[in-house]
Amino acid sequence: MLAKITVAEAARAAAEAPERARVELIGPFVEAAARVIQQECHEPVNRGQLHRVRSPQTSNEVSALIAITGGVAGLVIYSMSMETALGFASKMIGEPVAELDALGQSAIGELANMITGQAGIGLEKNGFPSDMSPPVLLLGKGSSIATLNLTRLVVPLLVSFGEFTIDIAVKEV
């Protein structure tokens, strides 16, 4: 279910919604990410320490940003170091990737797309049908997103070649 929504619209909707980040909203993203990483990349996944952050800047070198509206509004960011992104791209493509060129970026975008698609199914099963934008890839640590000054729950997932974090700022509307 892809809709023509902007990051600004999703962020505004999340900021205006009641402050309730519930497991029914967070769980589908974490479960989908672990499942997709295990299935597509053949990597065991462990969860790191959850924490919250409030900053308009990305915390890693490679981030895929997803805007969400509907039963849930907000933003989800999948982020990782360049080294971890190269590891994921290599696993997705099936051969070593030395630089995050167009093909490597496409692999990271596809990973984000698969996770988001499965998370959308989980949200719908939990009673929150939502529309999600295609992923927008941001390259460069500290990229600033003017509308991103929302408190985000950060869920680190650990794989053999690094950390894949899910920053979640979603609320029921």
PLY file of the C-alpha trace (Angstrom):
ply
format ascii 1.0
element vertex 173
property float x
property float y
property float z
element edge 172
property int vertex1
property int vertex2
end_header
0.00 0.00 0.00
2.03 2.95 -1.16
0.58 6.40 -0.91
1.78 9.78 -2.03
2.69 11.16 1.35
5.57 13.35 2.38
7.92 13.01 5.31
6.69 16.40 6.54
3.05 15.22 6.50
3.88 12.02 8.37
5.99 13.87 10.96
3.27 16.48 11.49
0.64 13.76 11.95
2.85 11.95 14.48
3.53 15.16 16.40
-0.20 15.93 16.59
-1.26 12.40 17.60
-1.58 11.30 21.24
1.71 10.15 22.82
1.20 6.39 22.78
3.95 4.21 21.36
2.53 0.76 21.95
3.92 -2.67 21.33
1.25 -3.21 18.63
2.86 -0.35 16.69
6.54 -1.08 17.36
6.53 -4.89 17.28
5.67 -5.32 13.59
8.77 -3.36 12.52
11.17 -5.22 14.83
9.69 -8.63 13.99
9.68 -7.91 10.25
13.29 -6.68 10.30
14.52 -9.76 12.17
12.56 -12.09 9.87
13.69 -10.43 6.62
17.34 -10.23 7.71
17.30 -13.91 8.68
15.50 -15.03 5.50
17.17 -12.81 2.90
20.66 -12.42 4.38
20.91 -15.71 6.31
22.05 -13.79 9.38
21.11 -14.52 12.97
19.74 -11.40 14.66
20.07 -10.33 18.29
18.40 -7.29 19.80
20.54 -4.65 21.46
19.60 -2.17 24.18
16.50 -0.05 23.43
16.79 3.69 23.98
15.11 6.95 22.95
16.58 9.85 21.01
15.26 13.27 20.04
17.31 14.83 17.28
16.71 16.01 13.72
19.94 14.29 12.66
20.57 10.73 11.54
22.99 8.76 13.71
24.54 6.55 11.03
26.11 6.87 7.58
23.33 5.05 5.68
19.64 5.54 6.50
16.42 4.51 4.78
13.54 6.79 5.78
9.90 5.64 5.55
6.90 7.93 6.07
3.68 6.37 7.42
0.08 7.61 7.53
-3.30 5.99 8.11
-4.09 4.12 11.33
-0.54 4.95 12.38
1.35 8.14 11.57
5.03 8.90 11.76
8.45 7.92 10.55
10.61 4.82 10.62
14.32 4.98 9.85
16.47 1.93 9.24
20.09 2.96 9.70
23.56 1.46 9.73
27.23 2.28 9.32
28.73 2.19 5.82
30.51 -1.07 6.73
27.22 -2.67 7.80
25.46 -1.37 4.65
28.18 -2.97 2.51
27.67 -6.22 4.43
23.92 -6.15 3.80
24.38 -5.20 0.14
26.84 -8.09 -0.29
24.37 -10.53 1.28
21.45 -9.21 -0.79
23.38 -9.28 -4.09
25.19 -12.54 -3.37
28.71 -11.27 -3.98
31.11 -8.88 -2.23
30.25 -5.18 -2.53
33.20 -2.82 -1.96
31.38 0.50 -2.36
27.79 1.60 -2.00
27.23 2.35 -5.68
23.82 2.40 -7.39
23.45 -1.39 -7.17
24.41 -1.43 -3.46
22.03 1.43 -2.73
19.29 -0.43 -4.57
19.94 -3.50 -2.39
19.63 -1.44 0.82
16.44 0.18 -0.52
15.02 -3.26 -1.32
15.88 -4.55 2.16
14.03 -1.55 3.65
11.11 -2.14 1.28
10.76 -5.80 2.27
10.90 -5.00 5.99
8.37 -2.19 5.63
6.01 -4.35 3.55
5.99 -7.09 6.18
5.66 -4.53 8.99
2.63 -3.07 7.17
1.00 -6.51 7.15
1.70 -6.81 10.89
0.24 -3.37 11.59
-2.89 -4.26 9.64
-3.28 -7.54 11.59
-3.04 -5.45 14.78
-5.88 -3.21 13.54
-3.81 -0.30 12.17
-4.05 -0.25 8.36
-1.50 2.28 7.11
0.03 3.72 3.97
3.81 3.78 3.72
6.08 5.69 1.39
8.85 4.00 -0.57
12.17 4.26 1.29
14.26 7.39 0.82
17.97 6.62 1.18
20.09 9.17 3.04
23.86 8.85 2.78
26.15 10.62 5.24
26.24 10.65 9.03
24.43 13.57 10.63
22.07 14.24 7.73
19.55 16.68 9.14
15.83 16.28 8.54
13.96 19.43 9.50
10.74 17.58 10.37
12.44 14.81 12.32
12.60 16.48 15.74
10.35 13.79 17.21
11.28 11.46 20.04
12.23 8.17 18.42
12.49 4.74 19.99
15.75 3.18 18.79
15.86 -0.62 18.48
19.34 -1.92 17.59
19.52 -5.30 15.84
22.92 -6.96 15.89
24.23 -9.11 13.04
27.68 -10.63 12.48
28.93 -7.62 10.48
27.45 -4.75 12.47
24.38 -3.05 13.86
21.12 -2.30 12.05
19.03 0.19 13.98
15.33 0.89 13.66
14.35 4.40 14.77
10.59 4.43 15.28
8.49 7.58 15.78
4.95 6.35 15.16
1.68 6.99 16.94
-1.87 5.76 16.67
-4.15 8.32 15.05
0 1
1 2
2 3
3 4
4 5
5 6
6 7
7 8
8 9
9 10
10 11
11 12
12 13
13 14
14 15
15 16
16 17
17 18
18 19
19 20
20 21
21 22
22 23
23 24
24 25
25 26
26 27
27 28
28 29
29 30
30 31
31 32
32 33
33 34
34 35
35 36
36 37
37 38
38 39
39 40
40 41
41 42
42 43
43 44
44 45
45 46
46 47
47 48
48 49
49 50
50 51
51 52
52 53
53 54
54 55
55 56
56 57
57 58
58 59
59 60
60 61
61 62
62 63
63 64
64 65
65 66
66 67
67 68
68 69
69 70
70 71
71 72
72 73
73 74
74 75
75 76
76 77
77 78
78 79
79 80
80 81
81 82
82 83
83 84
84 85
85 86
86 87
87 88
88 89
89 90
90 91
91 92
92 93
93 94
94 95
95 96
96 97
97 98
98 99
99 100
100 101
101 102
102 103
103 104
104 105
105 106
106 107
107 108
108 109
109 110
110 111
111 112
112 113
113 114
114 115
115 116
116 117
117 118
118 119
119 120
120 121
121 122
122 123
123 124
124 125
125 126
126 127
127 128
128 129
129 130
130 131
131 132
132 133
133 134
134 135
135 136
136 137
137 138
138 139
139 140
140 141
141 142
142 143
143 144
144 145
145 146
146 147
147 148
148 149
149 150
150 151
151 152
152 153
153 154
154 155
155 156
156 157
157 158
158 159
159 160
160 161
161 162
162 163
163 164
164 165
165 166
166 167
167 168
168 169
169 170
170 171
171 172
